[in-house]
Amino acid sequence: MLEANYAIVTPAECEPGYRETAFGLMADFAAELKSEADAIAVRYGYFGTGSDAGGLVFTQLYNELEGFEKALGVMATSDSYQSLINSGKAKVISRNIVKLARIPFEEKLNSDAKYMVFTLGEVNPADSNSVIEDMSRVSRVFANNGALTLRFGPLVTGSNAGKFLLGVSYPSMDAIEKTYDALLVDSDYKKLINKVNVTRREIIKLMS
């Protein structure tokens, strides 16, 4: 399987009564991205917490940005994507690129991920490399407590460019709780969090 080097994260507003229809269109669009734009993986769902609660989120993983370039072409011709956007009931808020760091983590790709936690944090540019090293040590805590996948890296576009985004998927709320209980007493995590000013943490209910 190709290495995921880039993530594209797209949050959107959505009218509550349209959400189920939107999920169907997102499923069709996800299939198109995999077959026509070389997307390694596509996940989508809705924010369960925070200021965007109820809003949609759509993530794509690519080996190279050429894949995202192809995705832009798919967007222009996809009936499912155009139906979603032209409905007037769903509105893209932003679309940003994350440059993923190589973090050691044995992914459980065949498991059923039901939730994802997004954590956004500010990092002093001088600490960028050491933060990646710290996360490489901390990743074992996530793996040992039920996390299924883990992606980490800086946003390279948008108003939050330079901030680091951590995206971790889980099979249950219980696994999320166990992970954060373990992190709070982990010495490597304490070193990491001293270099990161967490500005946002949201739980996403995954539909795919």
FIDO-539923 format. One record per residue: residue number from 1; z, x, y of N, C-alpha, C in turn. Coordinates in nm, 3 decimals. Atoms other than C-alpha are relative to their C-alpha. Layout:
num:n.c3:n.c1:n.c2:ca.c3:ca.c1:ca.c2:c.c3:c.c1:c.c2
NUM:Z:X:Y:Z:X:Y:Z:X:Y $
...
//
This chain:
num:n.c3:n.c1:n.c2:ca.c3:ca.c1:ca.c2:c.c3:c.c1:c.c2
1:0.000:0.084:-0.119:0.000:0.000:0.000:0.000:0.087:0.124 $
2:0.005:-0.077:-0.123:-0.082:0.127:0.349:0.134:-0.002:0.073 $
3:-0.122:-0.009:-0.080:0.201:0.242:0.574:-0.017:-0.082:0.127 $
4:0.003:0.076:-0.125:0.282:0.005:0.860:0.046:0.090:0.114 $
5:-0.031:-0.085:-0.114:0.269:0.209:1.181:0.016:-0.078:0.130 $
6:-0.008:0.082:-0.121:0.246:-0.074:1.433:0.039:-0.143:-0.037 $
7:-0.033:0.142:0.012:0.400:-0.418:1.469:-0.043:-0.069:0.129 $
8:0.034:0.083:-0.114:0.267:-0.689:1.698:0.093:-0.121:-0.004 $
9:-0.099:0.107:-0.005:0.532:-0.939:1.807:-0.042:-0.100:0.108 $
10:0.045:0.104:-0.092:0.430:-1.270:1.966:0.096:-0.119:-0.004 $
11:-0.081:0.121:-0.010:0.690:-1.528:2.075:-0.077:-0.107:0.079 $
12:0.068:0.110:-0.068:0.575:-1.872:2.193:0.093:-0.119:0.016 $
13:-0.068:0.127:-0.017:0.720:-2.189:2.335:-0.070:-0.105:-0.085 $
14:0.061:0.105:0.082:0.664:-2.499:2.124:0.078:-0.130:0.015 $
15:-0.066:0.130:-0.005:0.735:-2.868:2.162:0.060:-0.030:-0.138 $
16:-0.067:0.022:0.129:0.986:-2.968:1.891:-0.079:-0.085:-0.098 $
17:0.072:0.088:0.089:0.771:-3.247:1.752:-0.129:0.057:-0.056 $
18:0.125:-0.062:0.042:0.475:-3.015:1.710:0.023:0.117:-0.095 $
19:-0.030:-0.124:0.070:0.653:-2.737:1.522:-0.055:0.003:-0.143 $
20:0.050:0.001:0.137:0.561:-2.844:1.167:-0.151:0.015:-0.004 $
21:0.146:-0.018:-0.010:0.195:-2.876:1.266:-0.033:0.145:0.031 $
22:0.022:-0.139:-0.038:0.217:-2.533:1.426:0.015:0.094:-0.119 $
23:-0.019:-0.085:0.117:0.350:-2.380:1.104:-0.122:-0.003:-0.092 $
24:0.119:0.010:0.083:0.049:-2.510:0.913:-0.115:0.081:0.057 $
25:0.106:-0.077:-0.066:-0.190:-2.358:1.167:0.029:0.149:-0.006 $
26:-0.039:-0.141:0.008:0.005:-2.031:1.168:-0.025:0.056:-0.139 $
27:0.025:-0.044:0.137:-0.023:-2.013:0.789:-0.148:0.031:-0.020 $
28:0.144:-0.023:0.011:-0.401:-2.047:0.808:-0.042:0.124:0.078 $
29:0.034:-0.115:-0.084:-0.422:-1.791:1.089:0.048:0.129:-0.066 $
30:-0.052:-0.118:0.069:-0.203:-1.547:0.895:-0.092:0.043:-0.112 $
31:0.093:-0.032:0.110:-0.439:-1.569:0.597:-0.128:0.064:0.054 $
32:0.120:-0.058:-0.062:-0.735:-1.495:0.826:0.025:0.145:0.044 $
33:-0.031:-0.135:-0.044:-0.562:-1.187:0.969:0.007:0.098:-0.117 $
34:-0.008:-0.086:0.118:-0.495:-1.050:0.622:-0.139:0.029:-0.057 $
35:0.132:-0.017:0.061:-0.853:-1.103:0.505:-0.103:0.062:0.094 $
36:0.104:-0.042:-0.094:-1.042:-1.018:0.824:0.044:0.111:0.096 $
37:-0.047:-0.098:-0.098:-0.821:-0.784:1.031:0.088:0.109:-0.062 $
38:-0.076:-0.105:0.069:-0.651:-0.564:0.767:0.149:-0.004:0.029 $
39:-0.145:0.011:-0.020:-0.304:-0.697:0.846:0.072:0.032:-0.130 $
40:-0.078:-0.036:0.119:-0.057:-0.540:0.602:0.094:-0.114:-0.037 $
41:-0.091:0.113:0.023:0.188:-0.827:0.642:0.004:-0.085:0.126 $
42:-0.015:0.093:-0.111:0.231:-1.133:0.861:0.122:-0.087:-0.030 $
43:-0.116:0.086:0.013:0.559:-1.316:0.916:0.005:-0.093:0.121 $
44:-0.016:0.090:-0.113:0.627:-1.622:1.127:0.115:-0.096:-0.028 $
45:-0.112:0.092:0.010:0.908:-1.866:1.195:0.040:-0.047:0.138 $
46:-0.047:0.045:-0.131:1.124:-1.987:1.479:0.138:0.060:0.029 $
47:-0.129:-0.053:-0.042:1.418:-1.858:1.680:0.108:-0.104:-0.025 $
48:-0.112:0.089:0.027:1.742:-2.009:1.558:0.113:0.017:0.099 $
49:-0.106:-0.028:-0.096:1.958:-1.855:1.831:-0.061:0.050:0.131 $
50:0.040:-0.062:-0.126:1.939:-1.736:2.190:-0.075:-0.091:0.095 $
51:0.065:0.076:-0.105:1.752:-1.845:2.500:-0.133:-0.060:-0.044 $
52:0.128:0.052:0.051:1.431:-1.900:2.300:0.018:-0.087:-0.123 $
53:-0.028:0.079:0.120:1.599:-2.113:2.032:-0.099:-0.116:-0.013 $
54:0.101:0.103:0.024:1.338:-2.344:1.878:-0.141:0.049:0.022 $
55:0.132:-0.057:-0.026:1.051:-2.127:1.998:-0.055:0.070:-0.123 $
56:0.067:-0.065:0.113:0.798:-1.976:1.759:-0.001:0.151:0.016 $
57:0.023:-0.144:-0.004:0.762:-1.610:1.668:-0.095:0.036:-0.114 $
58:0.106:-0.039:0.093:0.467:-1.447:1.491:-0.010:0.151:0.002 $
59:0.006:-0.146:0.006:0.466:-1.084:1.372:-0.110:0.046:-0.095 $
60:0.107:-0.058:0.081:0.184:-0.872:1.234:0.026:0.149:-0.016 $
61:-0.014:-0.143:0.025:0.195:-0.523:1.075:-0.137:0.060:-0.030 $
62:0.127:-0.069:0.019:-0.094:-0.277:1.086:0.023:0.148:-0.022 $
63:-0.001:-0.144:0.019:-0.162:0.075:0.970:-0.049:0.071:0.127 $
64:0.058:-0.057:-0.121:-0.373:0.147:1.280:-0.024:-0.111:0.101 $
65:0.025:0.100:-0.103:-0.433:-0.028:1.611:-0.141:-0.058:-0.010 $
66:0.132:0.057:0.025:-0.791:-0.079:1.500:0.013:-0.138:-0.065 $
67:-0.025:0.128:0.062:-0.650:-0.361:1.291:0.032:-0.107:0.102 $
68:-0.032:0.096:-0.106:-0.505:-0.527:1.599:-0.124:-0.034:0.082 $
69:0.125:0.026:-0.071:-0.840:-0.488:1.771:-0.083:-0.105:-0.075 $
70:0.069:0.100:0.081:-0.996:-0.680:1.482:0.069:-0.136:0.013 $
71:-0.075:0.124:-0.012:-0.718:-0.939:1.515:-0.036:-0.075:0.127 $
72:0.040:0.065:-0.126:-0.817:-1.006:1.875:-0.132:-0.073:-0.018 $
73:0.127:0.065:0.029:-1.166:-1.085:1.749:0.020:-0.125:-0.084 $
74:-0.029:0.116:0.084:-1.024:-1.319:1.485:0.058:-0.113:0.085 $
75:-0.057:0.102:-0.089:-0.824:-1.500:1.754:-0.108:-0.078:0.073 $
76:0.106:0.063:-0.079:-1.141:-1.571:1.946:-0.083:-0.099:-0.081 $
77:0.086:0.084:0.084:-1.314:-1.735:1.649:0.076:-0.090:-0.097 $
78:-0.080:0.074:0.098:-1.028:-1.880:1.444:0.022:-0.145:0.046 $
79:-0.024:0.141:-0.032:-1.022:-2.261:1.439:0.149:-0.031:0.003 $
80:-0.144:0.028:0.006:-0.653:-2.260:1.344:0.070:0.052:0.125 $
81:-0.063:-0.056:-0.119:-0.553:-2.028:1.629:-0.039:-0.078:0.124 $
82:0.046:0.073:-0.118:-0.765:-2.212:1.884:0.062:-0.140:0.004 $
83:-0.064:0.131:0.005:-0.623:-2.548:1.769:0.144:0.008:0.048 $
84:-0.140:-0.020:-0.041:-0.271:-2.413:1.815:0.011:0.018:0.151 $
85:-0.009:-0.031:-0.142:-0.332:-2.275:2.163:-0.052:-0.115:0.086 $
86:0.061:0.106:-0.080:-0.554:-2.560:2.286:0.072:-0.133:-0.012 $
87:-0.076:0.124:0.015:-0.307:-2.824:2.172:0.079:-0.034:0.126 $
88:-0.084:0.021:-0.116:-0.111:-2.777:2.492:0.147:-0.015:-0.035 $
89:-0.138:0.018:0.045:0.205:-2.800:2.282:0.065:0.131:-0.044 $
90:-0.052:-0.133:0.032:0.244:-2.430:2.205:-0.057:0.098:0.103 $
91:0.043:-0.092:-0.106:0.229:-2.153:2.467:0.054:0.140:-0.026 $
92:-0.041:-0.138:0.023:0.235:-1.779:2.406:0.075:0.052:0.123 $
93:-0.081:-0.057:-0.107:0.509:-1.611:2.611:-0.040:0.145:0.026 $
94:0.038:-0.141:-0.011:0.411:-1.250:2.541:-0.058:0.045:-0.133 $
95:0.050:-0.062:0.123:0.239:-1.027:2.287:0.012:0.151:0.019 $
96:-0.028:-0.141:-0.023:0.367:-0.672:2.253:-0.008:0.083:-0.128 $
97:0.020:-0.095:0.109:0.315:-0.365:2.037:0.126:0.086:-0.017 $
98:-0.110:-0.090:0.034:0.593:-0.172:1.862:-0.057:0.115:-0.082 $
99:0.039:-0.117:0.079:0.527:0.185:1.742:0.112:0.028:-0.099 $
100:-0.104:-0.008:0.102:0.716:0.197:1.415:0.032:0.143:-0.040 $
101:-0.046:-0.131:0.047:0.923:0.501:1.321:0.008:-0.001:-0.153 $
102:-0.013:-0.013:0.146:0.940:0.630:0.963:0.149:0.002:-0.034 $
103:-0.141:0.013:0.036:1.280:0.506:0.851:0.011:-0.017:-0.151 $
104:-0.012:0.015:0.146:1.384:0.557:0.485:0.064:-0.133:-0.036 $
105:-0.051:0.130:0.041:1.426:0.215:0.329:-0.085:-0.050:-0.116 $
106:0.073:0.051:0.116:1.332:0.082:-0.014:-0.017:-0.152:0.016 $
107:0.025:0.140:-0.029:1.169:-0.250:0.068:-0.006:-0.084:-0.128 $
108:0.005:0.096:0.111:1.205:-0.553:-0.157:-0.102:-0.106:0.039 $
109:0.106:0.085:-0.053:0.870:-0.707:-0.070:-0.023:-0.126:-0.082 $
110:0.022:0.117:0.084:0.864:-0.950:-0.362:0.115:-0.100:0.007 $
111:-0.115:0.090:-0.014:1.195:-1.108:-0.263:-0.028:-0.106:0.107 $
112:0.020:0.113:-0.091:1.223:-1.432:-0.070:0.083:0.019:0.126 $
113:-0.070:-0.019:-0.127:1.312:-1.346:0.290:0.007:-0.133:0.073 $
114:-0.018:0.128:-0.070:1.458:-1.648:0.468:0.034:0.018:0.148 $
115:-0.039:-0.026:-0.138:1.581:-1.487:0.789:-0.043:0.140:0.044 $
116:0.021:-0.132:-0.058:1.498:-1.201:1.021:0.089:0.010:0.123 $
117:-0.080:-0.026:-0.119:1.725:-1.048:1.284:-0.072:0.102:0.086 $
118:0.058:-0.089:-0.099:1.567:-0.895:1.593:0.112:0.052:0.089 $
119:-0.096:-0.060:-0.092:1.785:-0.651:1.791:-0.076:0.090:0.096 $
120:0.068:-0.077:-0.105:1.655:-0.512:2.121:0.103:0.082:0.075 $
121:-0.096:-0.085:-0.068:1.824:-0.217:2.286:-0.063:0.104:0.091 $
122:0.043:-0.104:-0.093:1.789:0.023:2.577:0.049:0.135:-0.049 $
123:-0.033:-0.136:0.045:1.784:0.394:2.492:-0.042:0.098:0.108 $
124:0.037:-0.107:-0.091:1.792:0.694:2.723:-0.115:0.078:-0.063 $
125:0.114:-0.071:0.058:1.451:0.864:2.676:0.038:0.132:-0.066 $
126:-0.042:-0.127:0.058:1.633:1.191:2.607:0.061:-0.017:-0.139 $
127:-0.063:0.027:0.129:1.800:1.025:2.306:-0.095:-0.062:-0.102 $
128:0.093:0.074:0.086:1.484:0.870:2.154:-0.009:0.060:-0.139 $
129:0.015:-0.063:0.131:1.443:1.123:1.874:0.130:-0.007:-0.081 $
130:-0.127:0.002:0.074:1.812:1.137:1.785:0.035:-0.142:-0.044 $
131:-0.025:0.139:0.040:1.830:0.755:1.777:-0.076:-0.032:-0.128 $
132:0.077:0.020:0.124:1.555:0.753:1.513:0.068:0.070:-0.117 $
133:-0.073:-0.072:0.105:1.749:1.015:1.315:0.126:-0.077:-0.041 $
134:-0.121:0.076:0.029:2.066:0.807:1.345:-0.033:-0.126:-0.081 $
135:0.039:0.120:0.074:1.887:0.492:1.229:-0.040:0.034:-0.144 $
136:0.036:-0.043:0.135:1.752:0.686:0.931:0.123:0.014:-0.089 $
137:-0.123:-0.011:0.077:2.110:0.750:0.824:0.067:-0.137:-0.020 $
138:-0.066:0.131:0.004:2.227:0.396:0.899:-0.075:-0.099:-0.090 $
139:0.081:0.096:0.076:1.944:0.225:0.708:0.060:-0.032:-0.137 $
140:-0.063:0.023:0.132:2.140:0.265:0.380:0.099:-0.116:0.006 $
141:-0.097:0.109:-0.012:2.402:0.021:0.513:-0.071:-0.135:-0.012 $
142:0.078:0.123:0.010:2.137:-0.248:0.554:-0.045:-0.023:-0.145 $
143:0.050:0.012:0.137:1.991:-0.177:0.209:0.112:-0.038:-0.097 $
144:-0.110:0.022:0.094:2.331:-0.179:0.037:0.064:-0.138:0.013 $
145:-0.064:0.130:-0.023:2.426:-0.518:0.178:-0.097:-0.117:0.000 $
146:0.088:0.113:0.025:2.121:-0.725:0.098:-0.125:-0.010:0.084 $
147:0.122:0.006:-0.081:1.856:-0.651:0.361:-0.122:0.027:-0.087 $
148:0.121:-0.010:0.081:1.502:-0.681:0.224:-0.104:0.094:0.061 $
149:0.093:-0.090:-0.071:1.288:-0.502:0.486:0.065:0.044:0.130 $
150:-0.054:-0.052:-0.126:1.363:-0.291:0.792:-0.110:0.072:0.075 $
151:0.097:-0.066:-0.089:1.137:-0.189:1.083:0.069:0.034:0.130 $
152:-0.070:-0.048:-0.120:1.243:0.011:1.388:-0.094:0.088:0.081 $
153:0.081:-0.086:-0.084:1.068:0.165:1.685:-0.003:-0.050:0.143 $
154:0.005:0.038:-0.141:0.998:0.154:2.060:-0.115:-0.096:0.030 $
155:0.107:0.081:-0.057:0.802:-0.116:2.236:-0.084:0.088:0.091 $
156:0.088:-0.085:-0.081:0.499:0.046:2.397:-0.079:-0.083:0.101 $
157:0.065:0.086:-0.099:0.375:-0.254:2.599:0.101:-0.102:0.051 $
158:-0.081:0.110:-0.052:0.523:-0.530:2.813:0.116:0.043:0.088 $
159:-0.110:-0.026:-0.093:0.823:-0.560:3.042:0.116:0.074:-0.065 $
160:-0.106:-0.071:0.071:1.052:-0.417:2.772:-0.046:0.134:-0.059 $
161:0.053:-0.128:0.050:0.839:-0.106:2.710:0.106:0.108:0.013 $
162:-0.101:-0.106:0.003:1.062:0.186:2.614:0.126:-0.041:-0.073 $
163:-0.114:0.046:0.079:1.329:-0.031:2.457:-0.035:0.006:-0.149 $
164:0.021:-0.005:0.146:1.376:-0.008:2.080:0.027:-0.138:-0.060 $
165:-0.016:0.127:0.070:1.333:-0.308:1.854:0.027:0.027:-0.148 $
166:-0.032:-0.005:0.142:1.496:-0.340:1.513:-0.024:-0.138:-0.059 $
167:0.025:0.125:0.069:1.364:-0.610:1.281:0.038:0.014:-0.147 $
168:-0.050:-0.009:0.138:1.544:-0.669:0.950:-0.005:-0.139:-0.062 $
169:0.006:0.129:0.069:1.476:-0.946:0.699:0.108:-0.008:-0.108 $
170:-0.111:0.025:0.093:1.739:-1.103:0.472:-0.028:-0.123:-0.085 $
171:0.017:0.120:0.084:1.758:-1.354:0.185:0.094:-0.113:0.038 $
172:-0.100:0.103:-0.030:2.057:-1.540:0.332:0.082:0.039:0.123 $
173:-0.095:-0.027:-0.109:2.304:-1.573:0.619:0.115:0.086:-0.050 $
174:-0.109:-0.078:0.057:2.566:-1.427:0.386:-0.034:0.149:0.002 $
175:0.041:-0.140:-0.003:2.366:-1.103:0.361:0.006:0.056:0.141 $
176:-0.011:-0.044:-0.140:2.348:-1.085:0.742:0.145:0.029:0.034 $
177:-0.142:-0.017:-0.030:2.724:-1.131:0.768:0.056:0.125:-0.068 $
178:-0.049:-0.117:0.073:2.796:-0.869:0.500:-0.050:0.129:0.065 $
179:0.058:-0.120:-0.061:2.562:-0.620:0.668:0.074:0.037:0.128 $
180:-0.064:-0.033:-0.127:2.723:-0.647:1.011:0.148:0.030:-0.015 $
181:-0.139:-0.039:0.029:3.075:-0.635:0.867:0.004:0.147:-0.042 $
182:0.004:-0.139:0.046:2.978:-0.307:0.695:-0.037:0.095:0.112 $
183:0.040:-0.086:-0.112:2.811:-0.168:1.006:0.118:0.030:0.092 $
184:-0.110:-0.017:-0.095:3.123:-0.218:1.216:0.096:0.111:-0.039 $
185:-0.094:-0.104:0.045:3.319:0.032:1.003:-0.074:0.126:-0.044 $
186:0.080:-0.116:0.042:3.035:0.280:0.941:-0.005:0.105:0.111 $
187:-0.007:-0.105:-0.102:3.070:0.614:1.121:-0.138:0.033:0.058 $
188:0.135:-0.028:-0.050:2.693:0.672:1.146:-0.046:-0.109:0.097 $
189:0.036:0.110:-0.089:2.646:0.328:1.303:0.070:0.015:0.134 $
190:-0.074:-0.019:-0.125:2.915:0.407:1.560:-0.068:0.105:0.088 $
191:0.074:-0.101:-0.077:2.719:0.718:1.662:-0.127:-0.060:0.059 $
192:0.123:0.063:-0.046:2.401:0.514:1.688:0.026:-0.093:0.116 $
193:-0.023:0.102:-0.102:2.549:0.232:1.893:0.049:0.059:0.131 $
194:-0.041:-0.067:-0.124:2.693:0.481:2.143:-0.120:0.044:0.083 $
195:0.122:-0.041:-0.070:2.332:0.570:2.233:-0.090:-0.118:0.035 $
196:0.085:0.119:-0.019:2.193:0.215:2.239:0.079:-0.109:0.072 $
197:-0.058:0.114:-0.070:2.273:-0.058:2.489:-0.072:-0.126:-0.049 $
198:0.063:0.119:0.056:2.200:-0.376:2.292:-0.011:-0.107:0.108 $
199:0.024:0.101:-0.102:2.043:-0.630:2.528:-0.030:-0.137:-0.059 $
200:0.033:0.129:0.061:1.949:-0.899:2.278:0.007:0.011:-0.152 $
201:0.005:0.009:0.146:2.003:-1.001:1.916:-0.021:-0.146:-0.036 $
202:0.035:0.138:0.034:1.840:-1.312:1.770:-0.024:-0.014:-0.150 $
203:0.029:0.033:0.140:1.825:-1.474:1.427:-0.124:-0.090:-0.004 $
204:0.124:0.076:0.017:1.482:-1.603:1.322:0.000:-0.062:-0.138 $
205:0.017:0.066:0.128:1.434:-1.860:1.048:-0.147:0.016:-0.040 $
206:0.136:-0.029:0.044:1.129:-1.742:0.855:-0.059:-0.117:-0.078 $
207:0.075:0.100:0.075:0.868:-1.984:0.728:-0.100:0.069:-0.092 $
208:0.087:-0.083:0.084:0.660:-1.703:0.572:0.043:0.144:0.007 $
//
